[in-house]
Amino acid sequence: MAFVGRGQFLTEEEEQNKPVVTLALIKRVMSYLRPYWKQMTLVLLAISLSSVLGIAPSVLTGRIIDEGLIGKDWYLLIELVLLSLGVTLGANLIGVLESYLNTWIAQHITYDMRCMMYRTLQRQSQKFFTNNNQGDIITRMTSDIQGVQRIITDTFSSILSNTITLIVALIAMFQMDWRLAIVGILVVPLFIIPTRRAGKTRWTLTREAQAASDEINGILNETLSVSGQLLVKLFGREEYEYERYEKVNKRQVRLNIKENMAGRWFRVFLSTTTSVGPMLLYLVGGYLIIFRAEGLSVGDITVFVALLSRMYGPVNRLLNIHVDWVRSMAMFTRIFEYFDMPCEITSSENPVAISKPTGNVRFENVSFSYDEERQILHNISFDVAKGKSIAIVGPSGSGKSTIVNLIPRLYDVKSGRVLVDNVDVRDIDLQQLRSLVGIVSQETYLFNGTIRENLLYANPEATEAELIEACKRANIYDFVSSQEKGLDTLVGNRGLKLSGGEKQRISIARVILKRPSILIFDEATSALDSISEKKIQEATEPLIKSHTSILIAHRLSTILAADEILVVKDGRIVERGTHKELVGAGGVYSLLYETQFKIER
Ligand code: ATP
């Protein structure tokens, strides 16, 4: 008796956030269905046919009773029984074809949408990914698009099949006897309205019980985690937490009992009301047969009862269509919102090709802010000539990483210009620009796979010899060859099977394989042991010498390897020069040197 299911009512939240359905939205939804119109026409035919055939056994029952059983015609009885079985089988087989076609269409449409969504997301700027919760992005890629599939397989086909079933049932009823047909129609709302009321009450209880269960899970997650328990213990909050837990636990018990009983009463109510319809038909039909001696037969009344019970489901389902409709439109609206997001960082329409990149970088009065509220960089200007290197130093949060992120256009400047080989980066083709810049970032990101796969990510065409050469230059070859599987060693999820130093050196090898003209090295602030650090230093120094390099330096050795030092504070370049000059100047750098770097010496 699944007449009233749990998801048949809109939640308050859904009610409040009802999407605005415009003709344009419907047209847009249709545009995704259009490529599959041929398959959809077939589905339409299959649904119509199986709905009509589905009604046939109910109608045949009348003839079985009247002509076969009461008329005692053995051969006709066999014929009708076989026909009824055949029709049922036929309807079911067509149903299978319909499901296949439906799933096929839904899968293809969601495939199209998923691909489009992935492309849209790939084109988004870094800002999008820092501003949006990763969970939300993934939900939209998976659940929302899965929702679309459900709409197509369930909602669309159910509207169609239920409407057809209902129409056929009504036609059959009116053809047999209009008086009984009217009784039948009047009985349906008598049943539907109260069951929907009761269903709603039960649904509210279910939701309350669910909320209590979520709350319990929240408390458990919070207080039984390692850090949560530590907090509870250190602040002596055991009793408080216990009471909090007990209270919700008790509430859940109460709600669960209430919900279960509501469910039980609901079933009692449902089975009683469903039997009212047939009884009424028996009474009215019986009256007509007994007192009016009308041309009605016992079989006719049985057919009416069978048709009536076939009508409840479709009527109820059709009454719920607005819920499905609101949900599906909300889902499409959410998906389209993503599709319509403007891409903040795109390639210039007429890009300037850099035929022989040299790797010269220049910042001209660059100002930048992530949002409207706070300006992060103020009038930054500097120049790194081909093959030269600069070290950027400064307190944490002063804007060092922000400066380098502007070079490969992870973000765009608010004013001023960033130039690579004397061309504004916004005028260079984005693909080419990014191929010119190699970044070894503070937090090394390796994909779950082998060392080889991670290296090939930078250059899929690299030969075995090139891979080995890169590993050697990155000072990681000893480690690789000491592993049983060599380059085919698995690095684990995000490279967790490797030490911080090993990961960094693999990411250096990866950058070497990319052969960039400009090297950006964002030195890790986290402490590595001195051997690891030395190995990294040995790997990076020759690279710095052979490339135009920008180093965000946290260690004296890296700073000393650079040709010039820029000292950044609060988004401004406050000092520049060589180590010797800056130490002598007695400014920010000399303070940093005294407090931070001198210890290294
Ligand atoms: P560290 O040495 O600690 O890495 P940093 O000098 O590299 O620091 P940045 O990462 O450039 O500093 O950050 C400069 C400022 O910009 C900080 O105040 C930071 O909070 C802010 N910031 C960084 N990234 C974002 C972002 N995506 N959105 C908004 N603000 C940001």
Residues whose N, C-alpha, C, O or C-beta is under 5 A from the ligand:
A	BS01	ATP	T130 Y370 I376 P395 S396 G397 S398 G399 K400 S401 T402
